[in-house]
Amino acid sequence: EGEAWDEIARKVYGTEKLMHVLLSANPNLRHHLTLPGNTQVVCPEVEIETVPEVLPPWKR
């Protein structure tokens, strides 16, 4: 059995919040909740912004 979209997004992008990128790039597979094994999925490159960690004054 294959993987779910959120699992693939987590592996590829480091977060499941970018699952929509995979769904948009693979419209012919959108109807699958879990992809069949050995299904090729298009994984576009995305620029992931990192937010610098801001420490509270008492931890600086």
Jmol script that loads the backbone (N, CA, C; Angstrom):
load data "model"
ATOM      1  N   GLU A   1       0.839  -1.183   0.000  1.00  0.00           N
ATOM      2  CA  GLU A   1       0.000   0.000   0.000  1.00  0.00           C
ATOM      3  C   GLU A   1       0.876   1.236   0.000  1.00  0.00           C
ATOM      4  N   GLY A   2       0.395   2.292  -0.623  1.00  0.00           N
ATOM      5  CA  GLY A   2       1.160   3.522  -0.762  1.00  0.00           C
ATOM      6  C   GLY A   2       1.035   4.448   0.431  1.00  0.00           C
ATOM      7  N   GLU A   3       1.435   5.682   0.209  1.00  0.00           N
ATOM      8  CA  GLU A   3       1.451   6.676   1.273  1.00  0.00           C
ATOM      9  C   GLU A   3       0.363   7.720   1.056  1.00  0.00           C
ATOM     10  N   ALA A   4       0.009   8.398   2.126  1.00  0.00           N
ATOM     11  CA  ALA A   4      -0.958   9.486   2.061  1.00  0.00           C
ATOM     12  C   ALA A   4      -0.239  10.775   1.668  1.00  0.00           C
ATOM     13  N   TRP A   5      -1.002  11.737   1.177  1.00  0.00           N
ATOM     14  CA  TRP A   5      -0.436  13.002   0.709  1.00  0.00           C
ATOM     15  C   TRP A   5       0.341  13.726   1.802  1.00  0.00           C
ATOM     16  N   ASP A   6      -0.202  13.735   3.007  1.00  0.00           N
ATOM     17  CA  ASP A   6       0.485  14.452   4.080  1.00  0.00           C
ATOM     18  C   ASP A   6       1.817  13.803   4.435  1.00  0.00           C
ATOM     19  N   GLU A   7       1.894  12.477   4.332  1.00  0.00           N
ATOM     20  CA  GLU A   7       3.158  11.782   4.600  1.00  0.00           C
ATOM     21  C   GLU A   7       4.213  12.145   3.555  1.00  0.00           C
ATOM     22  N   ILE A   8       3.785  12.212   2.306  1.00  0.00           N
ATOM     23  CA  ILE A   8       4.713  12.563   1.225  1.00  0.00           C
ATOM     24  C   ILE A   8       5.199  14.003   1.404  1.00  0.00           C
ATOM     25  N   ALA A   9       4.278  14.911   1.710  1.00  0.00           N
ATOM     26  CA  ALA A   9       4.654  16.313   1.910  1.00  0.00           C
ATOM     27  C   ALA A   9       5.647  16.451   3.060  1.00  0.00           C
ATOM     28  N   ARG A  10       5.441  15.703   4.126  1.00  0.00           N
ATOM     29  CA  ARG A  10       6.348  15.767   5.273  1.00  0.00           C
ATOM     30  C   ARG A  10       7.745  15.288   4.888  1.00  0.00           C
ATOM     31  N   LYS A  11       7.809  14.213   4.088  1.00  0.00           N
ATOM     32  CA  LYS A  11       9.108  13.679   3.660  1.00  0.00           C
ATOM     33  C   LYS A  11       9.823  14.622   2.692  1.00  0.00           C
ATOM     34  N   VAL A  12       9.066  15.196   1.762  1.00  0.00           N
ATOM     35  CA  VAL A  12       9.669  16.028   0.715  1.00  0.00           C
ATOM     36  C   VAL A  12       9.972  17.445   1.209  1.00  0.00           C
ATOM     37  N   TYR A  13       9.007  18.050   1.910  1.00  0.00           N
ATOM     38  CA  TYR A  13       9.122  19.457   2.283  1.00  0.00           C
ATOM     39  C   TYR A  13       9.386  19.692   3.769  1.00  0.00           C
ATOM     40  N   GLY A  14       9.307  18.641   4.560  1.00  0.00           N
ATOM     41  CA  GLY A  14       9.538  18.797   5.994  1.00  0.00           C
ATOM     42  C   GLY A  14       8.309  19.197   6.779  1.00  0.00           C
ATOM     43  N   THR A  15       7.181  19.366   6.093  1.00  0.00           N
ATOM     44  CA  THR A  15       5.933  19.721   6.754  1.00  0.00           C
ATOM     45  C   THR A  15       4.753  19.263   5.907  1.00  0.00           C
ATOM     46  N   GLU A  16       3.708  18.832   6.571  1.00  0.00           N
ATOM     47  CA  GLU A  16       2.500  18.427   5.847  1.00  0.00           C
ATOM     48  C   GLU A  16       1.676  19.632   5.412  1.00  0.00           C
ATOM     49  N   LYS A  17       2.018  20.813   5.875  1.00  0.00           N
ATOM     50  CA  LYS A  17       1.280  22.028   5.518  1.00  0.00           C
ATOM     51  C   LYS A  17       1.436  22.395   4.044  1.00  0.00           C
ATOM     52  N   LEU A  18       2.397  21.783   3.359  1.00  0.00           N
ATOM     53  CA  LEU A  18       2.597  22.055   1.931  1.00  0.00           C
ATOM     54  C   LEU A  18       1.996  20.961   1.048  1.00  0.00           C
ATOM     55  N   MET A  19       1.085  20.192   1.613  1.00  0.00           N
ATOM     56  CA  MET A  19       0.416  19.136   0.864  1.00  0.00           C
ATOM     57  C   MET A  19      -0.305  19.706  -0.366  1.00  0.00           C
ATOM     58  N   HIS A  20      -0.831  20.925  -0.245  1.00  0.00           N
ATOM     59  CA  HIS A  20      -1.548  21.548  -1.362  1.00  0.00           C
ATOM     60  C   HIS A  20      -0.659  21.713  -2.597  1.00  0.00           C
ATOM     61  N   VAL A  21       0.649  21.871  -2.398  1.00  0.00           N
ATOM     62  CA  VAL A  21       1.579  21.993  -3.526  1.00  0.00           C
ATOM     63  C   VAL A  21       1.585  20.691  -4.320  1.00  0.00           C
ATOM     64  N   LEU A  22       1.624  19.576  -3.609  1.00  0.00           N
ATOM     65  CA  LEU A  22       1.607  18.266  -4.270  1.00  0.00           C
ATOM     66  C   LEU A  22       0.283  18.027  -4.984  1.00  0.00           C
ATOM     67  N   LEU A  23      -0.816  18.372  -4.334  1.00  0.00           N
ATOM     68  CA  LEU A  23      -2.133  18.164  -4.944  1.00  0.00           C
ATOM     69  C   LEU A  23      -2.290  19.002  -6.216  1.00  0.00           C
ATOM     70  N   SER A  24      -1.807  20.232  -6.190  1.00  0.00           N
ATOM     71  CA  SER A  24      -1.894  21.097  -7.373  1.00  0.00           C
ATOM     72  C   SER A  24      -1.042  20.569  -8.520  1.00  0.00           C
ATOM     73  N   ALA A  25       0.096  19.983  -8.194  1.00  0.00           N
ATOM     74  CA  ALA A  25       1.013  19.483  -9.221  1.00  0.00           C
ATOM     75  C   ALA A  25       0.602  18.121  -9.772  1.00  0.00           C
ATOM     76  N   ASN A  26      -0.334  17.460  -9.096  1.00  0.00           N
ATOM     77  CA  ASN A  26      -0.759  16.114  -9.495  1.00  0.00           C
ATOM     78  C   ASN A  26      -2.283  16.015  -9.557  1.00  0.00           C
ATOM     79  N   PRO A  27      -2.925  16.810 -10.428  1.00  0.00           N
ATOM     80  CA  PRO A  27      -4.391  16.834 -10.458  1.00  0.00           C
ATOM     81  C   PRO A  27      -5.020  15.486 -10.803  1.00  0.00           C
ATOM     82  N   ASN A  28      -4.310  14.661 -11.545  1.00  0.00           N
ATOM     83  CA  ASN A  28      -4.853  13.353 -11.922  1.00  0.00           C
ATOM     84  C   ASN A  28      -4.844  12.365 -10.758  1.00  0.00           C
ATOM     85  N   LEU A  29      -4.168  12.686  -9.669  1.00  0.00           N
ATOM     86  CA  LEU A  29      -4.097  11.786  -8.510  1.00  0.00           C
ATOM     87  C   LEU A  29      -4.857  12.317  -7.298  1.00  0.00           C
ATOM     88  N   ARG A  30      -5.466  13.484  -7.432  1.00  0.00           N
ATOM     89  CA  ARG A  30      -6.119  14.150  -6.292  1.00  0.00           C
ATOM     90  C   ARG A  30      -7.177  13.295  -5.615  1.00  0.00           C
ATOM     91  N   HIS A  31      -7.850  12.461  -6.366  1.00  0.00           N
ATOM     92  CA  HIS A  31      -8.965  11.687  -5.813  1.00  0.00           C
ATOM     93  C   HIS A  31      -8.503  10.555  -4.898  1.00  0.00           C
ATOM     94  N   HIS A  32      -7.210  10.265  -4.861  1.00  0.00           N
ATOM     95  CA  HIS A  32      -6.682   9.215  -3.985  1.00  0.00           C
ATOM     96  C   HIS A  32      -6.354   9.795  -2.612  1.00  0.00           C
ATOM     97  N   LEU A  33      -6.868   9.160  -1.559  1.00  0.00           N
ATOM     98  CA  LEU A  33      -6.450   9.541  -0.210  1.00  0.00           C
ATOM     99  C   LEU A  33      -5.093   8.928   0.095  1.00  0.00           C
ATOM    100  N   THR A  34      -4.943   7.670  -0.286  1.00  0.00           N
ATOM    101  CA  THR A  34      -3.673   6.959  -0.171  1.00  0.00           C
ATOM    102  C   THR A  34      -3.284   6.538  -1.575  1.00  0.00           C
ATOM    103  N   LEU A  35      -2.088   6.882  -1.977  1.00  0.00           N
ATOM    104  CA  LEU A  35      -1.658   6.587  -3.342  1.00  0.00           C
ATOM    105  C   LEU A  35      -1.289   5.122  -3.497  1.00  0.00           C
ATOM    106  N   PRO A  36      -1.620   4.539  -4.635  1.00  0.00           N
ATOM    107  CA  PRO A  36      -1.207   3.162  -4.899  1.00  0.00           C
ATOM    108  C   PRO A  36       0.322   3.068  -4.901  1.00  0.00           C
ATOM    109  N   GLY A  37       0.853   1.921  -4.536  1.00  0.00           N
ATOM    110  CA  GLY A  37       2.304   1.725  -4.511  1.00  0.00           C
ATOM    111  C   GLY A  37       2.935   1.996  -5.866  1.00  0.00           C
ATOM    112  N   ASN A  38       4.140   2.491  -5.864  1.00  0.00           N
ATOM    113  CA  ASN A  38       4.922   2.790  -7.070  1.00  0.00           C
ATOM    114  C   ASN A  38       4.301   3.867  -7.954  1.00  0.00           C
ATOM    115  N   THR A  39       3.466   4.723  -7.392  1.00  0.00           N
ATOM    116  CA  THR A  39       2.888   5.834  -8.145  1.00  0.00           C
ATOM    117  C   THR A  39       3.904   6.963  -8.204  1.00  0.00           C
ATOM    118  N   GLN A  40       4.137   7.493  -9.399  1.00  0.00           N
ATOM    119  CA  GLN A  40       5.061   8.619  -9.537  1.00  0.00           C
ATOM    120  C   GLN A  40       4.322   9.912  -9.230  1.00  0.00           C
ATOM    121  N   VAL A  41       4.902  10.696  -8.343  1.00  0.00           N
ATOM    122  CA  VAL A  41       4.304  11.952  -7.908  1.00  0.00           C
ATOM    123  C   VAL A  41       5.240  13.093  -8.284  1.00  0.00           C
ATOM    124  N   VAL A  42       4.683  14.133  -8.889  1.00  0.00           N
ATOM    125  CA  VAL A  42       5.458  15.326  -9.211  1.00  0.00           C
ATOM    126  C   VAL A  42       5.597  16.148  -7.933  1.00  0.00           C
ATOM    127  N   CYS A  43       6.839  16.466  -7.569  1.00  0.00           N
ATOM    128  CA  CYS A  43       7.126  17.237  -6.357  1.00  0.00           C
ATOM    129  C   CYS A  43       7.870  18.511  -6.744  1.00  0.00           C
ATOM    130  N   PRO A  44       7.123  19.595  -7.000  1.00  0.00           N
ATOM    131  CA  PRO A  44       7.780  20.833  -7.410  1.00  0.00           C
ATOM    132  C   PRO A  44       8.652  21.400  -6.290  1.00  0.00           C
ATOM    133  N   GLU A  45       9.686  22.118  -6.707  1.00  0.00           N
ATOM    134  CA  GLU A  45      10.526  22.787  -5.720  1.00  0.00           C
ATOM    135  C   GLU A  45       9.773  23.991  -5.174  1.00  0.00           C
ATOM    136  N   VAL A  46       9.875  24.185  -3.881  1.00  0.00           N
ATOM    137  CA  VAL A  46       9.271  25.357  -3.247  1.00  0.00           C
ATOM    138  C   VAL A  46      10.324  26.018  -2.374  1.00  0.00           C
ATOM    139  N   GLU A  47      10.186  27.315  -2.245  1.00  0.00           N
ATOM    140  CA  GLU A  47      11.091  28.045  -1.371  1.00  0.00           C
ATOM    141  C   GLU A  47      10.443  28.109   0.000  1.00  0.00           C
ATOM    142  N   ILE A  48      11.068  27.474   0.958  1.00  0.00           N
ATOM    143  CA  ILE A  48      10.520  27.429   2.309  1.00  0.00           C
ATOM    144  C   ILE A  48      11.193  28.523   3.125  1.00  0.00           C
ATOM    145  N   GLU A  49      10.366  29.434   3.617  1.00  0.00           N
ATOM    146  CA  GLU A  49      10.891  30.531   4.420  1.00  0.00           C
ATOM    147  C   GLU A  49      11.105  30.056   5.849  1.00  0.00           C
ATOM    148  N   THR A  50      12.218  30.424   6.401  1.00  0.00           N
ATOM    149  CA  THR A  50      12.461  30.089   7.796  1.00  0.00           C
ATOM    150  C   THR A  50      12.289  31.348   8.631  1.00  0.00           C
ATOM    151  N   VAL A  51      11.616  31.187   9.723  1.00  0.00           N
ATOM    152  CA  VAL A  51      11.381  32.298  10.630  1.00  0.00           C
ATOM    153  C   VAL A  51      12.447  32.231  11.718  1.00  0.00           C
ATOM    154  N   PRO A  52      13.201  33.299  11.887  1.00  0.00           N
ATOM    155  CA  PRO A  52      14.235  33.261  12.921  1.00  0.00           C
ATOM    156  C   PRO A  52      13.608  33.133  14.305  1.00  0.00           C
ATOM    157  N   GLU A  53      14.258  32.363  15.136  1.00  0.00           N
ATOM    158  CA  GLU A  53      13.754  32.169  16.489  1.00  0.00           C
ATOM    159  C   GLU A  53      14.009  33.439  17.291  1.00  0.00           C
ATOM    160  N   VAL A  54      12.957  33.939  17.888  1.00  0.00           N
ATOM    161  CA  VAL A  54      13.078  35.140  18.704  1.00  0.00           C
ATOM    162  C   VAL A  54      12.983  34.708  20.158  1.00  0.00           C
ATOM    163  N   LEU A  55      14.047  34.956  20.883  1.00  0.00           N
ATOM    164  CA  LEU A  55      14.074  34.582  22.291  1.00  0.00           C
ATOM    165  C   LEU A  55      13.495  35.709  23.140  1.00  0.00           C
ATOM    166  N   PRO A  56      12.749  35.347  24.165  1.00  0.00           N
ATOM    167  CA  PRO A  56      12.269  36.380  25.080  1.00  0.00           C
ATOM    168  C   PRO A  56      13.458  37.006  25.816  1.00  0.00           C
ATOM    169  N   PRO A  57      13.296  38.229  26.303  1.00  0.00           N
ATOM    170  CA  PRO A  57      14.420  38.930  26.940  1.00  0.00           C
ATOM    171  C   PRO A  57      15.101  38.146  28.062  1.00  0.00           C
ATOM    172  N   TRP A  58      14.343  37.381  28.819  1.00  0.00           N
ATOM    173  CA  TRP A  58      14.937  36.657  29.944  1.00  0.00           C
ATOM    174  C   TRP A  58      15.779  35.458  29.513  1.00  0.00           C
ATOM    175  N   LYS A  59      15.734  35.094  28.226  1.00  0.00           N
ATOM    176  CA  LYS A  59      16.553  33.985  27.738  1.00  0.00           C
ATOM    177  C   LYS A  59      17.737  34.465  26.900  1.00  0.00           C
ATOM    178  N   ARG A  60      17.876  35.758  26.706  1.00  0.00           N
ATOM    179  CA  ARG A  60      18.963  36.302  25.885  1.00  0.00           C
ATOM    180  C   ARG A  60      20.244  36.412  26.650  1.00  0.00           C
TER     181      ARG A  60
END
end "model"
wireframe off; spacefill off
backbone 0.3
color backbone group
